[in-house]
Amino acid sequence: MEHAVSNRNGQIWFFWNKDIDSVVIEEDEQQITSDISHNEIQTHFTTTFVYAKCKDQLRRPLWDRMLFHAAESSKPWCLVGDYNVITSMEEKLGGIPYNMRKSLDFIAVIETCGLIDLGFNGQRFTWSNKRGTHHRIWKRLDRAMVNDKWLETMQTEKIVRSWSKREFGDVFVKVKEYEEKVRKAEENLIQDHTEKNRTTLHELNAKYIRFLKMEDSILKQKTQLQWFKEGDANTKYFHSLIRGKRRRLFIHKLISEGGEWIQGDDNIAEAACGHFQTIFIGEDKVINENVLNCIPRMVN
């Protein structure tokens, strides 16, 4: 690599070769943001490399910079690095139950900036406390996220012209099937970190990504958004649909009628079901209709 730059505390280093032009836009203790272009591509991309602080209050300046950049720039934007916070209960394994209140600021920033998580290959968790088996904690702290403009610019697949209903069903089923296979393979790798399990996970991930791409192409055709290529407004709308489909939205906690906070997917699901069952199950109650006498009678 011919070029390199670090942030002010030396915790983030960015290297690039002579085929890349890079100009640092800003940097601080938690990020480097650079304008990047390749000598064979006209488009300029903004990339932010992140290494966030461990404590909630120390991460807030980073969230503020992200919000500011999203409001000020319309360029393709990618953010990649260690955010030191998770976005769902499923991104932690082991230890005491996670308090999702710690993640609400980060989740709100992701939504406000219009970012989508690009997903990942390999293990589900990127950090471990490396303690003994019974005290080990795993978390997914690293991620890559992009805005709509990045997706529009990087879009390379052609819109599929015709698909049969049978093909629709097959692909959608395959996506769910391989999503479950990948999940099980990840669990196997975490429990038994062998080369065989790692290879199996990589192979399943490759097939899963292939079917995801097919699903995206089908959705473009199925929703009749062929005008996707006809203008910036249309592409932005299309990608907002895709982002809405892929983005994981979470109810992080509920408050019961008794004022008790309820957390955890299973507990929230149980509380929600109980609430609506109570509403829709009939009870022997007398309805007081006297209040209806206050309404003028318009029809005899």
C-alpha positions, 0 to 999 in steps of 0.5 A: 500500500502506497498511502496510509492515514490514521485518526488522532488517537491512532486507533484507526488506520486506513491504507490504500494503493495507487489505484485509489484517490482518497481525501480525508473529510474529517476524523476524530477519536471514533471515526475517519471519513474519507472521499474515495474514488477509483481511477477507473470509476467516475463516482466518488464514494464516502466511507466512514471507518468506525471504532466506537467507544465502549461507554454509552455516553462516549459514543454519542459524539459519533452518533451526532457526526453520523446524523450530521453527515446524513443530513449534509451529504447525498453521496454514496456512503458506507460505514464499516467497523466496530460500533461497540453496541448491538441492535438486537437480543439475537446479537448476544449469546451468554451472560445476563439478559441484555438491556436493550435500552443501551442500544436505542440511541444507535438504532434510532441513528440507523433509522434516521440516517436511512442505513441498511446493514449489509449482513455478513459471512462467517460467524454471527458474533465478532467479539468474545470476552474469551472467558471459560465456557460457562462465563463466555459472552459473544456479541456482534459488535462489527457491521457494515452499513450503507445508504440508499445512494450506495445501493443505487450505485452498486446495483449491477444486476439486471431486472428479471423479465419473467418468472413463473409462479412456481419459480416465485414460490421455489426461490422464496422457500429456498431463502427461508430454508437456507436462512435456517440452515445458516443459523444452525451452521453458525450455532454448530461452529460456535459450539464446536469450532472445527475446520469442517464446521467452518467450511460447511457454514461458508458453503451454506452462506454462499448458497443463501446469498445466491438465493437472496439475490434471486429473491431481490430480482424477483421482487423487482419484477413482481412489484412491477418496478421496471421504471427502477432505472428511469430516474433518481426519485424512482430508484430511491423509492425502490431501495426504500422498499427493499430496505424496509423489507430487509431491515429488522425492526424490533419491539425492544420492550413493553410496559404491562398494565401493571406498569412492569417493563417486559423485555425479551422476544418470548416475553414480549410475544406472550404479553402481546398475545395475552393483551389481544386475547383479552380484547377479542374474547367476549365477556358477559358485560352490560353495555351502558347505552344511556350515553347514546341519548346525547346524540340527536336522532336523525333517522326515524 
